[in-house]
Amino acid sequence: MFKNKFTNGLIIGIIIPLLAFPIIYLFDYALINSDSVKVTSNDSFLWSGFKMSTLFLMAFCFNLIPTFVANKRYMEEFIRGIMVPTVIYCFIWFFYYRNSFM
């Protein structure tokens, strides 16, 4: 699975955030709708969940897992392949959400 090739890292770097986002989103949705978050009798919530921008950043951070594994194996080309889509995703995220934090 992990070969020291740029294209393998590129494919992994593109796919992992796309697979991680629905998982993170479902966990957030399940937590919001669970009974453990409801604290009052009128069903108001103490916590309304993560913002969508935070969920996207968490999905990008899932690329750190294969990067860490590849770093232990000294796979520099694979790491470069992972970092290219990660940086592109982060630039897209920054320009899309820049008005919400500036």
Residue pairs with C-beta under 8 A, 6 or more apart in sequence:
2 8
2 66
2 69
2 70
2 73
2 75
2 78
3 78
4 70
4 73
4 75
4 76
4 77
4 78
5 77
5 78
5 81
6 77
6 78
6 80
6 81
7 81
8 78
8 81
9 66
9 70
9 75
9 77
9 78
9 79
9 80
9 81
9 82
9 83
9 84
10 81
10 82
10 84
10 85
11 81
12 63
12 66
12 78
12 81
12 82
13 63
13 81
13 82
13 83
13 84
13 85
13 86
14 85
16 62
16 63
16 65
16 66
17 59
17 60
17 62
17 63
17 85
17 86
17 89
18 59
20 58
20 59
20 62
21 55
21 56
21 59
24 55
24 58
24 59
25 55
28 49
28 50
28 55
29 49
31 37
31 49
32 45
32 47
32 48
32 49
37 45
37 46
37 47
38 44
38 45
38 46
39 45
39 46
50 58
53 93
53 97
53 100
56 89
56 93
57 93
60 86
60 89
60 90
60 93
63 82
63 85
63 86
66 78
66 82
67 79
67 82
67 83
70 78
70 79
70 82
71 79
